[in-house]
Amino acid sequence: MTAQIIHTEDHNGIPVMWSDIRSTYSGALIFGIGIQDEPVRLGGVTHLLEHLVMNQVGKVLINHNATTNDVSLAFYAQGPERLVADFLHRVAASICSLESLTDAAVHAEAAHIAAEMADANERTGTGPLLEQYGAATLGLLDLGAPAHRSLTREDAISWGRTWLHAGNAVLTFSGPVPADLDVVLPPAADTPERPEISRLPYRRTGWVGGGRVPLAVSLDIGSEDRAVKFVTSLVIERALFEDLRERRHLVYSVDGHVGLVSHETSALTHVMDPQPDDILATAEAALDVLRGLAADGPPQELLDRIVEEWRNLEEDSDTLYGFVVSAASRWVRDGVEPLGIDHEPMASVTVEHVRAVLETSLSTVLVSLGEFATDLTPEQVTERLALPWAKSPEGHYESMGSGRKVFSALMRSGVDTFDAKTFSGRRGHQIIVDPERITMSVPNFGNVEARWDRLVLAGRCTKCGMWDLTDDAGEGVLIQPSQWRGGDKLASKVSSYVTAEVRYPLDHAAWH
């Protein structure tokens, strides 16, 4: 079979990519801006912009939609060529007239997004990406957009003018460009530098506990050869699935996410769903798989099967067009030349290629364990997994160790302590507020600390006064003043230290 060919053209200063695919005609307008590029306080602004653009498009009588993901914003349609072209014309016209947006439209679309997010609305999320990257770049995919309802018309328009223009756009089609296409966008402009993706320094490798998902295993894979990197990622997912599900029956699914750290490096996170009693055993088994691949490489039979599978996918029109769309996103963001499904480079990837990549990647493995039933100490978990405990750095009071030093520190001027009320459900908890930080001491767990100068989000419930504080490492503290002795003073203290730049209103009562 002949490898898929992706053609490139230019249309009104906008790059075009298309491939001749036997399917319902598809077209998309894609912008190189996504969730991982957003400032934390403006989290959700790309999604809001997506809704606002579509709000001005009008009725469309073919299959169409828009989507925002980690790296791109896309508007797409399927149907007769002339109607696909008409849809894209209208999307572009809407983008050109962003200044006509009203405050009422922004509020309406924010409400629609709140309904779309359901239980996640206004909540600060958690997850393995947040644990690794903190409240930035890939970590934003887990953190969510808790402040989205406070985004303004000015926020949306400014974000649109910065990113939605011909210099950050690409058109894609599943066949030759429509003859009557005439998409006009705002002229190309300089785009800001996108945030650099980097892990938290203390989460480079090891294990962490108490995660949101039962089990996640993450690692970086790097190679200048894109085929080697692509095949290696497929080998990891297939090997984990076949061992953990089909051989050991420990999980039902292995769901992977790939984040592009650079031209040469991808960040892979695989989430699995073992039962609580099997979490630690599954983590051990997953590490055995990765270490075995790094030592011996994958079976040749697995490599042959992957190449044959992708050879057969040439008959799958959705996969072929998906390659055009994903290639377009990389092209507009990073200038990476497009590749379709090319069997020859994949077939040239050897067992040794994969083994060598994984041998290097083992130094980046991070295992996130959910809540599991065990009486093991952290030291015993470290021994079983043969990985260090990648816990957060010790906080200010935690690092003092002895009770005498802590007592002396608490006696300093400007330090206030608050004990939980008897029937608050927080027996034994304590909050310490000083001019540099807030610390919550939790029995049998330790301290959760957030420095005032590192807060990136501070939501305050407009009805009950609860504070939802998040720092740049993704650590969070929820404070309900009514649960604490001296709650009014506690609320006043927090308010005095939280800056206006990170504040946003939330409706705690509306949480499901």
Secondary structure, DSSP 8 states (H G I E B T S, - for coil): ------EEEEETTEEEEE---SSS-EEEEEES--GGGS-GGGTTHHHHHHHHHHHTT----SEEEEEE-SS-EEEEEES-HHHHHHHHHHHHHHHHTGGG--HHHHHHHHHHHHHHHGGGTT-----HHHHHH-SSGGGHHHH--TTGGG--HHHHHHHHHHHSSGGGEEEEESSS--TT-----S--------------GGGSSEEEEEESSSEEEEEEEE-S-HHHHHHHHHHHHHHHHIIIIIIT---S-EEEEEEE-SSSEEEEEEEE---GGGHHHHHHHHHHHHHHHHHH---HHHHHHHHHHHHHGGG-HHHHHHHHHHHHHHHHHH--------HHHHHT--HHHHHHHHHHHGGG-EEEEES------HHHHHHHHTS-B------TTGGG-SHHHHHHHHTSTT-EEEEB-TTSS-TT-EEEE-SSEEEEEETTTEEEEEEGGGEEEEEEETTT--EEEEETTS-EEEE-GGGBTTHHHHHHHHHHHS-GGGEEEE-GGG--
